[in-house]
Amino acid sequence: MLCATSAAVSDDPVFGDGALTGRGRREDTATEAVLPPYSLALRAPSARCARAAAALSIAATPENALRDLDYGSWYGRPRKAIMAEDPYGFSAWLTDPDAAPHGGESIARLCRRTAAWLSSLSADTERILTITEAAIIRASLVHVLSAPAHAFWHLSVPPLSAVTLTMRNGCWNARTGCMAIPQQQQSADSSASSVAPLLVRP
């Protein structure tokens, strides 16, 4: 499972899909060399995941079960605006997996949806590459680790981080990965720039 590049890199991210930043475009094109072999490629139906697949020249089939969390009325809105407008609802969303103050999907429901998709995969399924959302990867880890839904927010899934899930004898195993991404770095006098590696670890 490859986490699609975040829609924006800022202190105030927007809920849901969005336009890609310059850094996001660089991250998308830096991934191809580290992809593992696969026999089937799937992606979440978002524009973000479609862009990531296109940047990697991967013909990935959209899979609705891999869609991002339904943010309801919060979709497309900055996080800080939601925190200012509905601080109690935002706090409940972060602490109660069954809460859905935005009228969309709760974290618990997302975890159940993702677990149902994983459970639908047969034991003899070939290697699948999925390009999907951070929320789906978090929910997958909750299921694979048999963790409570409360653990969802404690699982860090940075952009372009990779998680490998393997089924053996009816039990899931998880392995995280990391990759080097080119990043523009200003020199001390800000008159020139160079390319430095940014190591992303889940």
Secondary structure, 3 states (H helix, E strand, C coil): CEECCCCCCCCCCECCCCCCCHHHHHHHCCCHHHCCCCCEEEECCCHHHHHHHHHCCCCCEECHHHCCCCCHHHCCCEHHHHHHHCHHHHHHHHHCCCCCCCCCCCHHHHHHHHHHHHHHCCCCCCCEEEEECHHHHHHHHHHHCCCCHHHHHHCCCCCCCEEEEEEECCEEEEEECCEEEEEEEECCCCCCEEEEEEEECC
